[in-house]
Amino acid sequence: MELRKRWNVELIVSDGGSKDGTIEIARTFADVVVLHHEDRRQTIAEGRNAGADVARGSVIVFINGDTFPAHEQQFLAVVSDFCDRTGRYARASALACPVDFPPEERTTADRVFHAFYNSYVRLLNFVRIGAGRGECQVVRTDVFRAVGGYRKALAAGEDFDLLARIALRARVRFAPELLVFESPRRFRKFGYLRVLFWWTVNALSVLFRGRSSSDEWEPVR
């Protein structure tokens, strides 16, 4: 709460239909809780768009429920400068964030994978191909709405697709200062080869066919 007041942060939780105590906890801490009431599974894109629809700030930080900033103060300071159009990312319209696992949960394979993948995302953005993992993306609100937000029909690959479309008209930057830690549970359950295969197939399908290959993105709890 103190950090939110200091940095003027609005916390929005968009819930796709939790059956546990998530909503009650969210209502305790969030400024706004957006709920999905339809009798069908909501796509990740729809959930993010629903949260963005009620956002009042000039910048939206999309961050997954199992993801958190590695360095909170630094993260918020960089986003604040981005909001004010100052600092090294003043001319950018969206920021891609590096992703890793919490130090206490990392293995050697984890270190190698994240070093490679974060460098790959950084390279794509350096050559003006918008890219970034959906665990955390920072986008100017006016730009997000100008491109139509996430494409709600995409069951997967919506994160790559959004930054790719933004990069066609504006600058997307990779911001090392915005390192976030995610849960390793998906990789522990399916393994790196399987997850990378899904990512690649869905990204190529979105790029060349305009739709994701997967009918849904399987949750891992």
Phi and psi restraints in degrees (value plus and minus 20) as a CYANA .aco file:
   2 GLU   PHI     -82.9   -42.9
   2 GLU   PSI     -62.8   -22.8
   3 LEU   PHI     -83.4   -43.4
   3 LEU   PSI     -59.3   -19.3
   4 ARG   PHI     -84.4   -44.4
   4 ARG   PSI     -60.3   -20.3
   5 LYS   PHI     -88.5   -48.5
   5 LYS   PSI     -62.6   -22.6
   6 ARG   PHI     -83.3   -43.3
   6 ARG   PSI     -60.0   -20.0
   7 TRP   PHI    -122.5   -82.5
   7 TRP   PSI     -13.7    26.3
   8 ASN   PHI      36.5    76.5
   8 ASN   PSI      33.3    73.3
   9 VAL   PHI    -118.3   -78.3
   9 VAL   PSI     114.5   154.5
  10 GLU   PHI    -122.1   -82.1
  10 GLU   PSI     100.4   140.4
  11 LEU   PHI    -118.6   -78.6
  11 LEU   PSI      97.5   137.5
  12 ILE   PHI    -137.4   -97.4
  12 ILE   PSI     109.3   149.3
  13 VAL   PHI    -131.2   -91.2
  13 VAL   PSI     102.0   142.0
  14 SER   PHI    -126.7   -86.7
  14 SER   PSI      94.1   134.1
  15 ASP   PHI    -127.7   -87.7
  15 ASP   PSI     110.7   150.7
  16 GLY   PHI    -110.0   -70.0
  16 GLY   PSI     -13.5    26.5
  17 GLY   PHI     106.3   146.3
  17 GLY   PSI      21.8    61.8
  18 SER   PHI     -81.5   -41.5
  18 SER   PSI     123.2   163.2
  19 LYS   PHI    -128.6   -88.6
  19 LYS   PSI     -19.3    20.7
  20 ASP   PHI    -123.8   -83.8
  20 ASP   PSI    -166.5  -126.5
  21 GLY   PHI    -114.0   -74.0
  21 GLY   PSI      -4.5    35.5
  22 THR   PHI     -77.9   -37.9
  22 THR   PSI     -65.8   -25.8
  23 ILE   PHI     -84.7   -44.7
  23 ILE   PSI     -61.6   -21.6
  24 GLU   PHI     -83.7   -43.7
  24 GLU   PSI     -62.0   -22.0
  25 ILE   PHI     -84.8   -44.8
  25 ILE   PSI     -63.3   -23.3
  26 ALA   PHI     -80.1   -40.1
  26 ALA   PSI     -62.6   -22.6
  27 ARG   PHI     -85.0   -45.0
  27 ARG   PSI     -44.2    -4.2
  28 THR   PHI     -92.8   -52.8
  28 THR   PSI     -54.7   -14.7
  29 PHE   PHI    -131.5   -91.5
  29 PHE   PSI     -47.3    -7.3
  30 ALA   PHI    -105.4   -65.4
  30 ALA   PSI     136.6   176.6
  31 ASP   PHI     -97.5   -57.5
  31 ASP   PSI     -57.4   -17.4
  32 VAL   PHI    -159.5  -119.5
  32 VAL   PSI     116.6   156.6
  33 VAL   PHI    -139.7   -99.7
  33 VAL   PSI     101.4   141.4
  34 VAL   PHI    -124.3   -84.3
  34 VAL   PSI     108.0   148.0
  35 LEU   PHI    -132.7   -92.7
  35 LEU   PSI     128.9   168.9
  36 HIS   PHI    -122.3   -82.3
  36 HIS   PSI      99.8   139.8
  37 HIS   PHI    -128.7   -88.7
  37 HIS   PSI     -27.7    12.3
  38 GLU   PHI     -93.0   -53.0
  38 GLU   PSI     134.1   174.1
  39 ASP   PHI    -106.1   -66.1
  39 ASP   PSI      31.4    71.4
  40 ARG   PHI    -173.5  -133.5
  40 ARG   PSI     139.4   179.4
  41 ARG   PHI     -95.6   -55.6
  41 ARG   PSI     111.5   151.5
  42 GLN   PHI    -101.2   -61.2
  42 GLN   PSI     119.3   159.3
  43 THR   PHI     -95.4   -55.4
  43 THR   PSI     139.9   179.9
  44 ILE   PHI     -79.1   -39.1
  44 ILE   PSI     -61.0   -21.0
  45 ALA   PHI     -80.1   -40.1
  45 ALA   PSI     -63.8   -23.8
  46 GLU   PHI     -82.4   -42.4
  46 GLU   PSI     -61.8   -21.8
  47 GLY   PHI     -83.2   -43.2
  47 GLY   PSI     -62.2   -22.2
  48 ARG   PHI     -87.8   -47.8
  48 ARG   PSI     -61.8   -21.8
  49 ASN   PHI     -81.8   -41.8
  49 ASN   PSI     -59.0   -19.0
  50 ALA   PHI     -82.2   -42.2
  50 ALA   PSI     -60.1   -20.1
  51 GLY   PHI     -88.3   -48.3
  51 GLY   PSI     -61.5   -21.5
  52 ALA   PHI     -84.3   -44.3
  52 ALA   PSI     -50.6   -10.6
  53 ASP   PHI     -81.3   -41.3
  53 ASP   PSI     -49.8    -9.8
  54 VAL   PHI    -122.8   -82.8
  54 VAL   PSI     -19.7    20.3
  55 ALA   PHI     -89.4   -49.4
  55 ALA   PSI     119.3   159.3
  56 ARG   PHI    -128.4   -88.4
  56 ARG   PSI     -30.2     9.8
  57 GLY   PHI    -102.0   -62.0
  57 GLY   PSI     150.2   190.2
  58 SER   PHI    -104.6   -64.6
  58 SER   PSI     -31.0     9.0
  59 VAL   PHI    -156.2  -116.2
  59 VAL   PSI     118.5   158.5
  60 ILE   PHI    -134.3   -94.3
  60 ILE   PSI     108.7   148.7
  61 VAL   PHI    -124.1   -84.1
  61 VAL   PSI      92.0   132.0
  62 PHE   PHI    -111.8   -71.8
  62 PHE   PSI      98.7   138.7
  63 ILE   PHI    -159.2  -119.2
  63 ILE   PSI     112.8   152.8
  64 ASN   PHI     -87.3   -47.3
  64 ASN   PSI     138.7   178.7
  65 GLY   PHI     -85.4   -45.4
  65 GLY   PSI     -44.6    -4.6
  66 ASP   PHI    -123.6   -83.6
  66 ASP   PSI       1.5    41.5
  67 THR   PHI    -145.6  -105.6
  67 THR   PSI     123.9   163.9
  68 PHE   PHI    -168.5  -128.5
  68 PHE   PSI     133.1   173.1
  69 PRO   PHI     -84.3   -44.3
  69 PRO   PSI     121.0   161.0
  70 ALA   PHI     -89.4   -49.4
  70 ALA   PSI     -55.3   -15.3
  71 HIS   PHI    -154.0  -114.0
  71 HIS   PSI      76.9   116.9
  72 GLU   PHI     -77.7   -37.7
  72 GLU   PSI     -69.6   -29.6
  73 GLN   PHI     -83.2   -43.2
  73 GLN   PSI     -64.2   -24.2
  74 GLN   PHI     -83.9   -43.9
  74 GLN   PSI     -63.0   -23.0
  75 PHE   PHI     -77.7   -37.7
  75 PHE   PSI     -70.6   -30.6
  76 LEU   PHI     -88.2   -48.2
  76 LEU   PSI     -54.0   -14.0
  77 ALA   PHI     -85.7   -45.7
  77 ALA   PSI     -62.5   -22.5
  78 VAL   PHI     -86.4   -46.4
  78 VAL   PSI     -63.0   -23.0
  79 VAL   PHI     -84.7   -44.7
  79 VAL   PSI     -58.1   -18.1
  80 SER   PHI     -82.7   -42.7
  80 SER   PSI     -64.4   -24.4
  81 ASP   PHI     -82.2   -42.2
  81 ASP   PSI     -59.8   -19.8
  82 PHE   PHI     -81.1   -41.1
  82 PHE   PSI     -62.5   -22.5
  83 CYS   PHI     -79.4   -39.4
  83 CYS   PSI     -61.8   -21.8
  84 ASP   PHI    -104.0   -64.0
  84 ASP   PSI     -18.3    21.7
  85 ARG   PHI      36.7    76.7
  85 ARG   PSI      25.2    65.2
  86 THR   PHI    -146.0  -106.0
  86 THR   PSI     151.4   191.4
  87 GLY   PHI      61.2   101.2
  87 GLY   PSI    -191.6  -151.6
  88 ARG   PHI     -91.0   -51.0
  88 ARG   PSI     -36.9     3.1
  89 TYR   PHI    -130.0   -90.0
  89 TYR   PSI       1.3    41.3
  90 ALA   PHI     -78.5   -38.5
  90 ALA   PSI     -53.7   -13.7
  91 ARG   PHI    -114.9   -74.9
  91 ARG   PSI     -20.6    19.4
  92 ALA   PHI    -103.3   -63.3
  92 ALA   PSI     137.1   177.1
  93 SER   PHI    -128.6   -88.6
  93 SER   PSI     -36.4     3.6
  94 ALA   PHI    -173.9  -133.9
  94 ALA   PSI     131.5   171.5
  95 LEU   PHI    -145.3  -105.3
  95 LEU   PSI     112.4   152.4
  96 ALA   PHI    -116.6   -76.6
  96 ALA   PSI     119.6   159.6
  97 CYS   PHI    -128.6   -88.6
  97 CYS   PSI     118.6   158.6
  98 PRO   PHI     -89.2   -49.2
  98 PRO   PSI     129.3   169.3
  99 VAL   PHI    -146.9  -106.9
  99 VAL   PSI     122.2   162.2
 100 ASP   PHI    -169.2  -129.2
 100 ASP   PSI     158.5   198.5
 101 PHE   PHI    -118.0   -78.0
 101 PHE   PSI     135.0   175.0
 102 PRO   PHI     -74.6   -34.6
 102 PRO   PSI     120.7   160.7
 103 PRO   PHI     -71.4   -31.4
 103 PRO   PSI     -58.6   -18.6
 104 GLU   PHI     -91.2   -51.2
 104 GLU   PSI     -31.6     8.4
 105 GLU   PHI    -130.9   -90.9
 105 GLU   PSI     -19.3    20.7
 106 ARG   PHI     -99.3   -59.3
 106 ARG   PSI     122.5   162.5
 107 THR   PHI    -132.0   -92.0
 107 THR   PSI     154.5   194.5
 108 THR   PHI     -81.0   -41.0
 108 THR   PSI     -60.3   -20.3
 109 ALA   PHI     -82.3   -42.3
 109 ALA   PSI     -58.2   -18.2
 110 ASP   PHI     -82.0   -42.0
 110 ASP   PSI     -64.4   -24.4
 111 ARG   PHI     -82.1   -42.1
 111 ARG   PSI     -63.9   -23.9
 112 VAL   PHI     -84.4   -44.4
 112 VAL   PSI     -66.3   -26.3
 113 PHE   PHI     -80.7   -40.7
 113 PHE   PSI     -70.0   -30.0
 114 HIS   PHI     -88.9   -48.9
 114 HIS   PSI     -54.4   -14.4
 115 ALA   PHI     -81.5   -41.5
 115 ALA   PSI     -63.5   -23.5
 116 PHE   PHI     -87.6   -47.6
 116 PHE   PSI     -70.4   -30.4
 117 TYR   PHI     -89.5   -49.5
 117 TYR   PSI     -59.0   -19.0
 118 ASN   PHI     -85.4   -45.4
 118 ASN   PSI     -56.6   -16.6
 119 SER   PHI     -86.4   -46.4
 119 SER   PSI     -57.5   -17.5
 120 TYR   PHI     -83.3   -43.3
 120 TYR   PSI     -65.9   -25.9
 121 VAL   PHI     -84.2   -44.2
 121 VAL   PSI     -61.2   -21.2
 122 ARG   PHI     -80.9   -40.9
 122 ARG   PSI     -62.8   -22.8
 123 LEU   PHI     -83.2   -43.2
 123 LEU   PSI     -64.5   -24.5
 124 LEU   PHI     -78.6   -38.6
 124 LEU   PSI     -63.1   -23.1
 125 ASN   PHI     -92.1   -52.1
 125 ASN   PSI     -49.9    -9.9
 126 PHE   PHI     -83.8   -43.8
 126 PHE   PSI     -56.1   -16.1
 127 VAL   PHI    -113.4   -73.4
 127 VAL   PSI      -2.7    37.3
 128 ARG   PHI      50.8    90.8
 128 ARG   PSI       6.6    46.6
 129 ILE   PHI    -124.0   -84.0
 129 ILE   PSI      86.8   126.8
 130 GLY   PHI     -81.1   -41.1
 130 GLY   PSI     107.2   147.2
 131 ALA   PHI    -176.0  -136.0
 131 ALA   PSI     133.0   173.0
 132 GLY   PHI     150.3   190.3
 132 GLY   PSI     123.2   163.2
 133 ARG   PHI     -93.1   -53.1
 133 ARG   PSI     129.2   169.2
 134 GLY   PHI     -95.5   -55.5
 134 GLY   PSI     -26.7    13.3
 135 GLU   PHI     -76.2   -36.2
 135 GLU   PSI     -54.7   -14.7
 136 CYS   PHI    -178.8  -138.8
 136 CYS   PSI     102.3   142.3
 137 GLN   PHI    -156.6  -116.6
 137 GLN   PSI     118.6   158.6
 138 VAL   PHI    -137.3   -97.3
 138 VAL   PSI     102.0   142.0
 139 VAL   PHI    -156.2  -116.2
 139 VAL   PSI     118.6   158.6
 140 ARG   PHI     -86.5   -46.5
 140 ARG   PSI     115.1   155.1
 141 THR   PHI     -80.0   -40.0
 141 THR   PSI     -62.8   -22.8
 142 ASP   PHI     -85.7   -45.7
 142 ASP   PSI     -55.4   -15.4
 143 VAL   PHI     -90.9   -50.9
 143 VAL   PSI     -62.9   -22.9
 144 PHE   PHI     -76.6   -36.6
 144 PHE   PSI     -65.0   -25.0
 145 ARG   PHI     -94.3   -54.3
 145 ARG   PSI     -50.8   -10.8
 146 ALA   PHI     -85.9   -45.9
 146 ALA   PSI     -52.8   -12.8
 147 VAL   PHI    -111.5   -71.5
 147 VAL   PSI     -18.3    21.7
 148 GLY   PHI      66.7   106.7
 148 GLY   PSI      -6.2    33.8
 149 GLY   PHI      48.9    88.9
 149 GLY   PSI    -182.5  -142.5
 150 TYR   PHI     -90.7   -50.7
 150 TYR   PSI     126.1   166.1
 151 ARG   PHI     -99.0   -59.0
 151 ARG   PSI      88.0   128.0
 152 LYS   PHI     -84.3   -44.3
 152 LYS   PSI     -41.1    -1.1
 153 ALA   PHI     -97.6   -57.6
 153 ALA   PSI     -33.3     6.7
 154 LEU   PHI    -100.2   -60.2
 154 LEU   PSI      99.2   139.2
 155 ALA   PHI     -97.9   -57.9
 155 ALA   PSI     -43.6    -3.6
 156 ALA   PHI    -173.1  -133.1
 156 ALA   PSI     139.0   179.0
 157 GLY   PHI      62.5   102.5
 157 GLY   PSI     -16.1    23.9
 158 GLU   PHI     -86.1   -46.1
 158 GLU   PSI     -47.8    -7.8
 159 ASP   PHI     -90.1   -50.1
 159 ASP   PSI     -69.5   -29.5
 160 PHE   PHI     -79.3   -39.3
 160 PHE   PSI     -63.9   -23.9
 161 ASP   PHI     -82.8   -42.8
 161 ASP   PSI     -62.3   -22.3
 162 LEU   PHI     -80.8   -40.8
 162 LEU   PSI     -71.5   -31.5
 163 LEU   PHI     -88.9   -48.9
 163 LEU   PSI     -50.5   -10.5
 164 ALA   PHI     -84.9   -44.9
 164 ALA   PSI     -60.7   -20.7
 165 ARG   PHI     -91.0   -51.0
 165 ARG   PSI     -57.3   -17.3
 166 ILE   PHI     -83.8   -43.8
 166 ILE   PSI     -59.9   -19.9
 167 ALA   PHI     -84.6   -44.6
 167 ALA   PSI     -38.6     1.4
 168 LEU   PHI     -91.4   -51.4
 168 LEU   PSI     -41.6    -1.6
 169 ARG   PHI    -145.3  -105.3
 169 ARG   PSI     -35.3     4.7
 170 ALA   PHI    -169.2  -129.2
 170 ALA   PSI    -199.2  -159.2
 171 ARG   PHI    -116.5   -76.5
 171 ARG   PSI     110.3   150.3
 172 VAL   PHI    -130.8   -90.8
 172 VAL   PSI     109.2   149.2
 173 ARG   PHI    -137.9   -97.9
 173 ARG   PSI     129.1   169.1
 174 PHE   PHI    -111.3   -71.3
 174 PHE   PSI     105.9   145.9
 175 ALA   PHI    -135.3   -95.3
 175 ALA   PSI      77.0   117.0
 176 PRO   PHI     -77.9   -37.9
 176 PRO   PSI     -48.4    -8.4
 177 GLU   PHI     -87.5   -47.5
 177 GLU   PSI     -36.1     3.9
 178 LEU   PHI    -117.7   -77.7
 178 LEU   PSI      15.2    55.2
 179 LEU   PHI     -78.1   -38.1
 179 LEU   PSI     112.8   152.8
 180 VAL   PHI    -145.1  -105.1
 180 VAL   PSI     133.1   173.1
 181 PHE   PHI    -126.7   -86.7
 181 PHE   PSI     112.1   152.1
 182 GLU   PHI    -134.0   -94.0
 182 GLU   PSI     143.4   183.4
 183 SER   PHI     -90.2   -50.2
 183 SER   PSI     119.1   159.1
 184 PRO   PHI    -104.6   -64.6
 184 PRO   PSI     -12.6    27.4
 185 ARG   PHI     -80.9   -40.9
 185 ARG   PSI     -57.1   -17.1
 186 ARG   PHI     -84.5   -44.5
 186 ARG   PSI     -63.8   -23.8
 187 PHE   PHI     -89.2   -49.2
 187 PHE   PSI     -54.3   -14.3
 188 ARG   PHI     -88.2   -48.2
 188 ARG   PSI     -54.7   -14.7
 189 LYS   PHI     -97.8   -57.8
 189 LYS   PSI     -64.6   -24.6
 190 PHE   PHI    -124.1   -84.1
 190 PHE   PSI     -42.1    -2.1
 191 GLY   PHI      67.5   107.5
 191 GLY   PSI     137.5   177.5
 192 TYR   PHI     -85.5   -45.5
 192 TYR   PSI     -62.1   -22.1
 193 LEU   PHI     -81.6   -41.6
 193 LEU   PSI     -62.6   -22.6
 194 ARG   PHI     -88.2   -48.2
 194 ARG   PSI     -63.9   -23.9
 195 VAL   PHI     -84.4   -44.4
 195 VAL   PSI     -64.7   -24.7
 196 LEU   PHI     -83.0   -43.0
 196 LEU   PSI     -57.1   -17.1
 197 PHE   PHI     -81.3   -41.3
 197 PHE   PSI     -66.7   -26.7
 198 TRP   PHI     -80.4   -40.4
 198 TRP   PSI     -66.3   -26.3
 199 TRP   PHI     -77.7   -37.7
 199 TRP   PSI     -67.9   -27.9
 200 THR   PHI     -85.5   -45.5
 200 THR   PSI     -66.9   -26.9
 201 VAL   PHI     -82.5   -42.5
 201 VAL   PSI     -64.0   -24.0
 202 ASN   PHI     -88.2   -48.2
 202 ASN   PSI     -59.2   -19.2
 203 ALA   PHI     -83.7   -43.7
 203 ALA   PSI     -64.7   -24.7
 204 LEU   PHI     -86.8   -46.8
 204 LEU   PSI     -56.8   -16.8
 205 SER   PHI     -85.7   -45.7
 205 SER   PSI     -62.2   -22.2
 206 VAL   PHI     -84.5   -44.5
 206 VAL   PSI     -60.9   -20.9
 207 LEU   PHI     -87.3   -47.3
 207 LEU   PSI     -64.7   -24.7
 208 PHE   PHI    -120.6   -80.6
 208 PHE   PSI     -42.5    -2.5
 209 ARG   PHI    -134.8   -94.8
 209 ARG   PSI     -31.3     8.7
 210 GLY   PHI      56.1    96.1
 210 GLY   PSI      -7.8    32.2
 211 ARG   PHI    -171.4  -131.4
 211 ARG   PSI     137.1   177.1
 212 SER   PHI     -97.0   -57.0
 212 SER   PSI     134.0   174.0
 213 SER   PHI     -96.4   -56.4
 213 SER   PSI     -57.1   -17.1
 214 SER   PHI     -98.5   -58.5
 214 SER   PSI     120.9   160.9
 215 ASP   PHI     -97.4   -57.4
 215 ASP   PSI     -46.0    -6.0
 216 GLU   PHI    -176.6  -136.6
 216 GLU   PSI     136.6   176.6
 217 TRP   PHI    -118.7   -78.7
 217 TRP   PSI      92.2   132.2
 218 GLU   PHI     -85.5   -45.5
 218 GLU   PSI     104.3   144.3
 219 PRO   PHI     -93.3   -53.3
 219 PRO   PSI     128.3   168.3
 220 VAL   PHI    -144.8  -104.8
 220 VAL   PSI      95.6   135.6
